[in-house]
Amino acid sequence: MKFELGRCLLEQRLSECGMSREQLAAELLYKPERIGDYIDNVRIMPLKVAISIADTINCDVRELYELRSEQR
């Protein structure tokens, strides 16, 4: 089954763990603007970044985006 990425759920995940985008950026040594770009769907997280974020906020990588199955 193929999936397509929907909207980014990072803001919800951050809210659930009580962390701000600025705190996440500082923890991972990223610019806060980059985290904002992911949240606003301006950029898609590369897999390595998504894994680092998921590990930092204790969630599964699949919980960072809505996943929609593609119909063939």
C-alpha distances in whole Angstrom, upper triangle without the diagonal:
4,7,10,13,16,19,20,21,24,27,26,25,29,31,29,31,34,33,34,32,36,36,32,33,36,35,32,35,33,35,34,33,30,29,30,28,25,26,27,23,26,24,21,21,21,19,22,24,21,22,25,25,23,26,28,28,26,23,19,18,15,18,19,17,15,11,10,7,7,9,9
4,7,10,13,16,18,19,22,25,24,24,27,29,28,30,32,32,32,30,33,33,30,31,34,33,30,32,30,32,31,30,27,26,27,25,22,23,24,20,22,21,17,18,18,17,20,21,19,20,24,23,22,24,27,26,25,22,19,16,14,17,17,15,13,10,8,6,6,8,9
4,7,9,13,14,16,18,21,21,21,24,25,25,26,29,28,28,26,30,30,27,28,31,30,27,30,28,29,28,27,24,23,24,22,18,19,20,17,19,18,14,15,16,15,18,19,16,18,21,21,19,22,24,23,23,19,16,14,11,14,14,11,10,6,5,4,6,9,11
4,6,10,12,14,17,19,19,20,22,24,24,26,28,27,27,25,28,29,25,26,29,29,26,28,26,27,26,24,22,21,21,19,16,17,17,14,16,15,12,14,14,14,18,18,16,18,21,20,19,22,24,23,23,20,17,14,12,14,13,10,8,6,5,6,6,10,12
4,7,8,11,13,16,16,16,19,21,21,23,25,23,23,21,24,25,22,22,26,25,23,25,22,23,22,21,18,17,17,15,12,13,13,10,13,12,9,11,12,13,16,15,13,16,18,17,16,20,21,20,20,17,15,12,10,11,10,6,6,5,6,9,10,14,16
4,7,9,12,14,14,15,18,19,20,22,23,22,22,20,23,25,22,22,26,26,24,26,23,23,22,20,18,17,16,15,12,12,12,9,12,12,10,12,15,15,19,17,15,18,20,18,17,21,22,20,21,18,16,14,11,11,10,6,5,6,6,10,11,14,17
4,6,9,11,11,13,15,16,17,19,20,20,19,17,20,22,19,20,23,23,22,24,21,21,19,18,16,14,13,12,9,8,8,7,10,11,10,12,15,16,18,16,14,17,19,16,16,20,20,18,20,17,16,14,12,11,9,6,6,8,10,14,15,18,21
4,6,8,9,10,12,13,14,16,17,16,15,13,17,18,15,16,20,20,18,20,18,18,16,15,13,11,11,10,7,6,7,6,10,10,8,9,13,14,16,13,11,14,15,13,13,16,17,15,16,14,13,11,10,9,6,4,6,10,12,16,17,21,24
4,6,5,6,9,10,11,13,14,14,14,12,16,17,14,16,19,19,18,21,18,19,16,16,15,12,12,12,9,7,10,10,13,13,12,12,15,15,17,14,12,14,15,12,11,15,15,12,14,11,12,11,10,7,5,5,7,10,13,17,19,22,26
4,5,5,6,8,10,11,12,11,10,9,13,13,11,12,16,15,14,17,15,15,13,14,12,9,9,11,8,6,9,10,13,12,11,10,14,14,15,12,10,12,13,9,9,13,12,10,12,10,11,10,11,8,5,7,10,13,17,20,22,26,29
4,5,5,6,9,10,10,9,8,8,12,12,11,13,16,16,16,18,16,16,13,13,13,9,9,11,9,6,9,11,14,14,14,13,17,18,19,15,13,16,15,12,12,15,14,11,14,13,14,14,14,11,9,10,12,16,19,22,25,28,31
4,5,5,6,9,10,10,10,11,14,15,13,16,18,18,18,21,19,19,16,17,17,13,13,15,12,9,12,14,17,17,16,16,19,19,20,17,15,17,17,13,13,16,14,11,13,11,13,13,13,10,9,10,11,15,18,21,24,27,30
4,5,5,6,9,9,10,10,14,13,11,14,17,15,16,19,18,19,16,18,16,13,14,15,13,10,14,15,18,17,16,15,17,17,18,15,12,14,14,10,9,12,11,8,9,8,10,11,11,8,7,10,12,15,18,22,24,28,31
4,5,5,6,5,6,7,10,10,8,11,14,13,14,16,15,16,13,15,15,11,12,15,12,10,14,15,18,17,17,15,18,18,18,15,13,15,14,10,10,12,10,7,10,10,13,13,14,11,10,13,15,18,22,25,28,31,34
4,5,5,6,7,9,12,12,11,14,16,16,17,20,19,19,16,18,18,14,14,17,15,12,15,17,20,20,20,18,22,22,22,19,17,18,17,14,14,16,13,10,12,12,15,16,17,13,12,15,16,20,23,26,29,32,35
4,6,8,10,12,15,14,13,17,18,17,18,21,21,21,19,21,20,16,17,19,17,15,18,19,22,22,21,20,22,22,22,19,17,18,17,14,13,14,13,9,10,10,13,15,16,12,12,15,16,19,22,25,29,32,35
4,6,9,11,14,11,11,15,16,14,16,19,19,20,17,20,19,16,17,20,17,16,19,21,23,22,21,19,22,21,21,18,16,16,15,12,11,12,10,7,8,9,13,15,16,13,13,16,18,21,25,28,31,34,37
4,7,10,12,10,10,14,15,14,16,19,19,19,16,19,19,16,16,20,18,16,19,21,23,23,23,21,24,23,23,20,18,19,17,14,14,15,12,9,12,13,17,18,19,16,16,19,21,24,27,30,33,36,39
4,7,8,6,7,10,11,10,13,15,15,15,13,16,16,12,14,17,15,14,17,19,21,20,20,18,21,21,20,17,16,17,15,12,13,13,10,8,11,13,16,17,19,16,15,18,20,23,27,30,33,36,39
4,5,5,6,9,10,11,13,14,13,13,10,12,13,10,11,14,14,12,14,17,18,18,19,17,20,21,20,17,16,18,16,12,14,15,12,11,14,15,18,18,20,17,15,18,20,24,27,30,32,36,39
4,5,5,6,9,10,11,12,10,10,6,9,10,6,7,11,10,9,12,14,15,15,16,14,17,18,18,14,14,16,14,11,13,15,12,11,15,15,18,17,19,16,14,16,19,22,25,28,30,34,37
4,5,5,6,9,10,10,9,8,5,9,10,8,9,12,13,12,15,17,17,17,18,17,19,20,19,16,16,18,15,13,16,17,13,13,17,18,21,20,22,20,17,20,23,26,29,32,34,37,40
4,5,5,6,9,10,10,10,8,12,13,10,12,15,15,14,17,19,20,19,20,17,20,20,19,15,16,17,14,12,14,14,11,11,14,16,19,19,21,19,17,20,23,26,29,32,35,38,41
4,5,5,6,8,8,10,8,11,11,8,11,13,12,12,15,17,18,17,17,14,16,17,15,12,12,13,10,8,11,11,8,8,12,13,16,15,18,16,14,17,20,23,26,29,31,35,38
4,5,5,6,5,6,5,9,8,7,9,12,12,12,15,16,16,15,16,13,15,16,15,11,13,14,11,9,13,13,10,12,15,16,18,17,20,18,16,18,22,24,27,30,32,36,38
4,5,5,6,8,8,11,11,10,13,15,15,16,19,20,20,19,19,17,18,19,17,14,15,16,13,12,15,15,11,13,16,18,21,20,23,21,19,22,25,28,31,34,36,39,42
4,6,8,10,11,14,13,12,15,17,16,17,20,21,21,20,19,16,17,18,15,12,14,14,10,9,12,11,8,10,13,16,18,17,21,19,17,21,24,26,30,33,35,38,41
4,6,9,10,13,11,10,14,15,14,16,19,19,19,17,17,13,14,14,12,9,11,11,8,8,11,11,8,11,14,15,17,16,19,19,16,19,23,25,28,31,32,36,38
4,7,9,12,11,11,14,15,15,17,19,20,20,17,18,15,16,17,14,11,14,15,11,11,15,14,12,15,18,19,21,19,22,22,19,22,25,27,31,33,35,38,40
4,6,8,7,7,11,12,12,14,16,17,16,14,15,12,13,15,13,10,13,14,11,11,15,15,13,15,18,19,20,18,21,20,17,19,23,25,28,31,32,36,38
4,5,5,7,9,10,12,13,15,16,15,13,15,14,15,18,16,13,15,17,14,13,17,18,16,17,20,21,22,20,23,22,19,20,24,26,29,32,33,37,39
4,5,5,6,9,10,11,12,14,13,13,15,14,16,18,17,14,15,17,15,13,16,18,15,16,19,20,22,20,22,20,17,19,22,25,28,31,32,36,38
4,5,5,6,9,10,10,12,11,11,13,13,16,18,18,14,16,19,17,15,18,20,18,18,22,22,23,21,22,21,17,18,21,24,27,30,31,34,36
4,5,5,6,9,10,11,9,8,10,9,12,15,14,11,12,15,14,12,16,18,16,17,20,19,20,18,19,19,15,16,19,21,24,27,28,32,34
4,5,5,6,9,10,10,9,10,9,12,14,14,10,11,14,12,10,13,15,13,13,17,16,17,15,17,16,12,14,17,20,22,26,27,31,33
4,5,5,6,8,8,9,11,11,14,17,17,14,14,17,16,13,16,18,16,16,19,19,20,18,19,17,14,14,17,20,22,26,27,30,33
4,5,5,6,5,5,8,9,12,15,16,13,13,17,16,14,17,19,18,18,21,20,20,17,18,17,14,14,16,19,21,24,25,28,30
4,5,5,6,5,6,6,10,12,14,10,10,14,14,11,13,16,16,15,18,16,16,14,14,14,10,10,13,15,18,21,22,26,28
4,6,8,8,9,10,13,15,16,13,12,15,15,12,14,17,16,15,17,16,16,14,15,13,10,10,12,15,18,21,23,26,29
4,5,8,10,11,15,17,19,16,15,19,19,16,17,21,20,18,21,19,20,18,17,16,13,12,13,16,18,22,23,26,28
4,5,7,9,13,15,17,15,14,17,18,16,17,20,20,19,21,19,19,16,16,15,12,10,12,14,15,19,19,23,25
4,7,10,13,16,18,15,15,19,19,17,19,22,22,21,24,22,22,18,19,18,15,13,15,17,18,21,22,25,27
4,6,9,12,14,12,12,16,16,15,17,20,19,19,22,20,19,16,17,17,13,12,15,16,18,20,21,24,26
4,6,9,11,10,9,13,14,13,14,17,18,18,20,17,16,13,13,14,10,9,12,13,15,18,18,22,24
4,6,8,6,6,9,10,9,11,14,14,15,17,15,14,10,12,13,9,10,13,14,17,19,20,24,25
4,6,5,6,9,10,11,12,14,15,17,18,16,15,11,13,15,12,12,15,15,18,20,20,24,25
4,5,5,6,9,10,10,12,14,15,16,14,12,9,11,13,11,12,15,15,18,19,20,24,25
4,6,5,6,9,10,11,12,14,15,14,13,10,13,15,13,15,18,18,21,22,24,27,29
4,5,5,6,8,10,10,12,14,13,13,10,13,14,11,13,17,18,21,23,24,28,30
4,5,5,6,8,10,11,12,10,9,6,9,10,8,10,13,14,18,20,21,25,27
4,5,5,6,8,10,10,9,8,6,10,11,10,12,16,16,20,21,23,27,29
4,6,5,6,9,10,10,11,9,13,13,11,15,18,19,23,25,27,30,32
4,5,5,6,8,8,9,8,11,11,9,12,16,17,21,23,26,29,32
4,5,5,6,5,6,5,9,8,8,11,14,16,19,22,24,28,30
4,6,5,7,8,8,12,12,11,15,18,19,23,25,27,31,33
4,6,8,10,11,14,13,12,16,19,21,25,27,30,33,35
4,6,9,10,13,11,10,14,17,19,23,25,28,32,34
4,7,9,12,10,11,15,17,19,23,25,28,31,34
4,6,8,7,8,12,14,15,19,21,24,27,30
4,5,5,7,10,12,13,16,18,21,24,27
4,5,6,8,11,11,15,17,19,23,25
4,5,6,8,8,11,13,16,19,22
4,6,7,9,12,15,18,21,24
4,7,9,13,16,18,22,25
4,6,9,13,15,18,21
4,7,10,13,16,19
4,7,9,13,16
4,6,9,13
4,6,9
4,6
4
